[in-house]
């Protein structure tokens, strides 16, 4: 048989080339190669981690079946039944990037329509009273970490840049999402960090480290915060690293009402991004409405 216009599939069958291109199976090797591609494109570690998590779940769903738009849609619909539409759209971003890299535009899908709510969910709103309860039950290690998040508004992935040397200067250079910025430490945060280093005999390098001396992982910090939430009696849904970033925005905006300064502190490019962190909860807005004095017709 003349095989010039045919290709042999991974399962031994010769099929026309244009058909073989669609008979493609994905495995963990594909994922590892794609992760390397993302890193070479200077994607942030958190982005690579998030995309990999979604792709890995899709690979488990796909199994040894060939990639097709039908299976992509089926997995997304399954995901949609148990996850928020925002999460599903994040999964679509991850998959579409992979399919573009694989030259499989036939498998890319459109995002589900979503209108961002004007209010913040009450069940996820961590306020200062909740934060104080966490501090009250935290050991020295966790307390210093929480105060660092609260005092700087950093992302959890930026904690690894807090070294003894940087903190002594009062300025921490962080490199995240392909951007480098300065995080300035207020006197209270700087003092708390240096005192912690002194008591723990940390002379240099990363401050928040594991026993091997490496920076704490995102998953470790997440688990530690959830354990502290249980101990302090704070709802688990309120306690996660990024929520401390929301608390930083809300509490510091109360002090000076300077939105552009807050934008710089948080490392945002757009004011609109910063404004999302300042949304009122439904409960707070309801209280505001109840205080209105509208004349009642007799």
C-alpha positions as CSV (number, residue, x, y, z in Angstrom):
1,X,0.0,0.0,0.0
2,X,1.2,3.5,-0.9
3,X,1.5,5.2,2.5
4,X,2.5,8.6,1.2
5,X,-0.8,10.2,2.1
6,X,-1.4,8.0,5.1
7,X,-0.2,8.0,8.7
8,X,0.1,5.2,11.2
9,X,-1.9,6.0,14.4
10,X,-0.6,5.1,17.9
11,X,-2.7,2.0,17.8
12,X,-1.2,0.7,14.5
13,X,-3.9,1.5,12.0
14,X,-3.1,3.4,8.8
15,X,-5.5,6.2,8.0
16,X,-5.5,9.2,5.7
17,X,-3.3,12.0,7.0
18,X,-6.1,14.5,7.5
19,X,-7.9,11.9,9.7
20,X,-4.8,10.9,11.6
21,X,-4.3,14.5,12.7
22,X,-7.6,14.3,14.6
23,X,-6.9,10.9,16.2
24,X,-4.7,12.3,18.9
25,X,-4.4,11.0,22.4
26,X,-3.1,13.2,25.3
27,X,-1.1,12.0,28.3
28,X,1.1,13.4,31.1
29,X,4.0,13.8,28.7
30,X,1.9,16.2,26.7
31,X,1.1,18.2,29.9
32,X,4.8,18.3,30.9
33,X,5.8,19.6,27.5
34,X,3.1,22.2,27.6
35,X,4.2,23.3,31.1
36,X,7.7,23.9,29.7
37,X,6.2,25.9,26.9
38,X,4.3,28.1,29.3
39,X,7.4,28.7,31.4
40,X,9.4,29.6,28.3
41,X,6.7,32.1,27.6
42,X,7.4,33.7,31.0
43,X,4.0,32.7,32.5
44,X,3.8,33.1,36.3
45,X,4.3,29.9,38.3
46,X,0.8,30.3,39.7
47,X,-0.7,30.5,36.2
48,X,1.2,27.4,35.1
49,X,0.0,25.6,38.3
50,X,-3.6,26.6,37.7
51,X,-3.6,25.6,34.0
52,X,-1.9,22.3,34.8
53,X,-4.5,21.5,37.5
54,X,-7.4,21.9,35.0
55,X,-5.6,20.1,32.2
56,X,-4.7,17.2,34.5
57,X,-8.4,16.8,35.4
58,X,-9.4,16.8,31.8
59,X,-6.8,14.2,31.0
60,X,-8.2,11.9,33.7
61,X,-11.7,12.4,32.2
62,X,-10.4,11.8,28.6
63,X,-8.6,8.6,29.6
64,X,-7.3,6.7,26.5
65,X,-9.9,8.2,24.2
66,X,-8.9,10.4,21.3
67,X,-9.2,14.2,21.7
68,X,-12.3,15.7,20.3
69,X,-14.5,18.7,20.8
70,X,-17.3,16.4,21.9
71,X,-15.3,15.2,24.9
72,X,-14.1,18.7,25.7
73,X,-17.7,19.9,25.9
74,X,-18.8,16.9,27.9
75,X,-16.1,17.5,30.5
76,X,-17.0,21.2,30.8
77,X,-20.7,20.5,31.2
78,X,-19.8,18.0,34.0
79,X,-17.6,20.6,35.6
80,X,-20.3,23.3,35.3
81,X,-22.7,21.1,37.4
82,X,-20.4,21.4,40.5
83,X,-18.4,24.6,40.0
84,X,-19.0,28.3,39.6
85,X,-19.1,29.5,36.0
86,X,-16.0,31.6,36.7
87,X,-14.1,28.4,37.6
88,X,-15.4,26.8,34.4
89,X,-14.2,29.7,32.3
90,X,-10.8,29.4,33.9
91,X,-10.7,25.8,32.8
92,X,-11.6,26.9,29.3
93,X,-8.7,29.4,29.3
94,X,-6.4,26.5,30.3
95,X,-7.7,24.1,27.7
96,X,-7.9,26.6,24.8
97,X,-4.2,27.5,25.4
98,X,-3.3,23.8,25.2
99,X,-5.3,23.3,22.0
100,X,-3.8,26.3,20.3
101,X,-0.4,25.0,21.2
102,X,-1.4,21.5,19.8
103,X,-2.7,23.2,16.6
104,X,-6.2,21.8,17.4
105,X,-8.5,24.9,16.9
106,X,-11.4,22.4,16.3
107,X,-11.4,21.7,20.1
108,X,-11.4,25.3,21.4
109,X,-14.6,26.5,23.0
110,X,-16.2,29.8,23.8
111,X,-16.5,31.1,27.3
112,X,-19.8,30.7,29.2
113,X,-21.6,34.1,29.5
114,X,-21.1,35.6,33.0
115,X,-22.0,38.9,34.5
116,X,-19.8,39.9,37.5
117,X,-22.1,40.5,40.5
118,X,-22.0,44.0,41.9
119,X,-21.6,42.7,45.5
120,X,-19.2,40.5,47.4
121,X,-20.6,37.3,48.8
122,X,-21.3,37.6,52.5
123,X,-20.2,34.0,53.1
124,X,-16.7,34.8,51.8
125,X,-16.3,38.2,53.4
126,X,-13.4,38.2,55.9
127,X,-13.7,41.3,58.0
128,X,-11.3,42.8,60.6
129,X,-13.2,41.0,63.5
130,X,-12.6,37.6,61.9
131,X,-8.9,38.5,61.3
132,X,-8.5,39.5,65.0
133,X,-10.0,36.1,66.0
134,X,-7.4,34.4,63.8
135,X,-4.6,36.4,65.3
136,X,-5.8,35.5,68.8
137,X,-5.4,31.8,68.1
138,X,-2.3,31.8,65.9
139,X,1.1,30.8,67.1
140,X,4.1,33.2,66.5
141,X,4.8,31.8,63.0
142,X,1.3,32.1,61.7
143,X,0.7,35.4,63.4
144,X,3.7,37.0,61.8
145,X,2.7,35.6,58.4
146,X,-0.9,36.9,58.8
147,X,0.3,40.3,59.8
148,X,2.6,40.3,56.7
149,X,-0.3,39.6,54.4
150,X,-2.5,42.2,56.2
151,X,0.2,44.9,56.2
152,X,1.3,44.5,52.5
153,X,-1.6,43.1,50.5
154,X,0.8,40.7,48.7
155,X,-0.3,37.6,46.8
156,X,0.6,34.3,48.4
157,X,3.1,33.6,45.6
158,X,5.0,36.8,46.6
159,X,5.7,35.7,50.2
160,X,8.9,33.9,49.0
161,X,10.5,37.2,48.1
162,X,10.4,38.3,51.7
163,X,14.0,37.8,52.8
164,X,15.8,39.1,55.9
165,X,18.0,41.3,53.6
166,X,15.0,42.8,51.8
167,X,13.0,43.4,54.9
168,X,15.9,45.3,56.6
169,X,15.7,47.9,53.8
170,X,11.9,48.2,54.2
171,X,11.4,47.4,50.5
172,X,10.8,44.0,49.0
173,X,11.2,43.4,45.3
174,X,8.8,40.9,44.0
175,X,8.6,39.3,40.6
176,X,5.2,38.0,39.7
177,X,3.1,37.6,36.5
178,X,6.0,38.8,34.4
179,X,6.2,42.1,36.3
180,X,8.6,43.3,38.9
181,X,7.5,45.8,41.5
182,X,8.4,47.1,44.9
183,X,6.4,46.3,48.1
184,X,7.0,48.9,50.8
185,X,6.8,47.9,54.4
186,X,5.2,50.1,57.0
187,X,7.1,50.4,60.3
188,X,4.8,48.0,62.2
189,X,5.1,45.2,59.6
190,X,8.9,45.7,59.3
191,X,9.3,45.6,63.0
192,X,7.2,42.4,63.4
193,X,9.2,40.6,60.7
194,X,12.6,41.6,62.1
195,X,11.6,40.6,65.6
196,X,10.4,37.2,64.3
197,X,13.7,36.7,62.5
198,X,15.6,37.6,65.7
199,X,13.6,35.2,67.9
200,X,13.8,32.4,65.3
201,X,17.5,33.1,64.7
202,X,17.0,33.6,61.0
203,X,20.1,35.5,59.9
204,X,19.4,35.6,56.2
205,X,17.5,34.3,53.2
206,X,13.8,33.5,53.0
207,X,11.9,34.3,56.2
208,X,8.9,31.9,55.9
209,X,10.6,28.6,55.2
210,X,10.2,24.9,55.8
211,X,12.6,22.6,57.6
212,X,14.7,22.2,54.5
213,X,15.1,26.0,54.3
214,X,12.9,26.4,51.2
215,X,10.1,28.9,50.9
216,X,6.7,27.6,52.1
217,X,4.5,26.2,49.4
218,X,1.1,27.6,48.4
219,X,-0.6,24.4,49.5
220,X,1.1,24.4,52.9
221,X,0.0,28.0,53.6
222,X,-3.6,27.2,52.5
223,X,-3.8,24.1,54.8
224,X,-2.3,26.0,57.7
225,X,-4.8,28.8,57.4
226,X,-7.7,26.4,57.2
227,X,-6.5,24.7,60.4
228,X,-6.2,28.0,62.1
229,X,-9.8,28.9,61.0
230,X,-11.1,25.8,62.6
231,X,-9.2,26.6,65.8
232,X,-10.5,30.2,65.8
233,X,-14.1,29.3,64.9
234,X,-14.0,31.4,61.7
235,X,-16.0,30.0,58.7
236,X,-13.6,28.0,56.5
237,X,-15.0,29.6,53.3
238,X,-13.7,33.0,54.5
239,X,-10.1,32.0,55.3
240,X,-7.7,31.6,52.4
241,X,-4.6,33.6,51.4
242,X,-6.2,35.7,48.7
243,X,-9.0,36.9,51.0
244,X,-6.3,38.6,53.1
245,X,-5.5,40.6,50.0
246,X,-9.2,41.7,49.9
247,X,-9.0,42.6,53.6
248,X,-5.9,44.7,53.0
249,X,-7.6,46.6,50.2
250,X,-10.8,47.3,52.3
251,X,-9.0,48.3,55.5
252,X,-6.3,50.5,53.9
253,X,-8.8,52.3,51.6
254,X,-10.7,53.3,54.7
255,X,-7.6,55.2,55.9
256,X,-6.7,57.4,53.0
257,X,-9.4,56.9,50.3
258,X,-6.6,57.1,47.6
259,X,-7.6,54.5,45.0
260,X,-4.6,55.1,42.8
261,X,-2.2,54.6,45.7
262,X,-4.0,51.4,46.6
263,X,-3.6,50.3,43.0
264,X,0.2,50.7,43.2
265,X,0.3,48.9,46.6
266,X,-1.5,45.9,45.1
267,X,0.5,45.8,41.9
268,X,-2.5,46.3,39.6
269,X,-2.2,47.9,36.1
270,X,-5.8,49.0,36.0
271,X,-7.9,50.9,38.6
272,X,-10.9,48.7,37.6
273,X,-9.1,45.7,39.0
274,X,-8.5,47.4,42.3
275,X,-12.1,48.5,42.5
276,X,-13.2,44.9,42.5
277,X,-11.6,44.4,45.8
278,X,-13.7,47.2,47.4
279,X,-17.1,45.8,46.6
280,X,-19.6,45.9,49.4
281,X,-21.3,42.8,50.6
282,X,-25.1,42.3,50.1
283,X,-25.6,42.7,53.9
284,X,-23.7,46.0,54.1
285,X,-25.6,47.4,51.1
286,X,-28.9,46.3,52.6
287,X,-28.0,48.1,55.9
288,X,-27.2,51.3,53.9
289,X,-30.6,51.1,52.2
290,X,-32.4,50.6,55.5
291,X,-30.9,53.9,56.8
292,X,-32.5,55.9,54.0
293,X,-35.3,58.3,55.1
294,X,-37.7,58.3,52.2
295,X,-41.0,60.2,52.9
296,X,-44.0,57.9,53.1
297,X,-47.2,59.1,51.3
298,X,-50.2,59.2,53.6
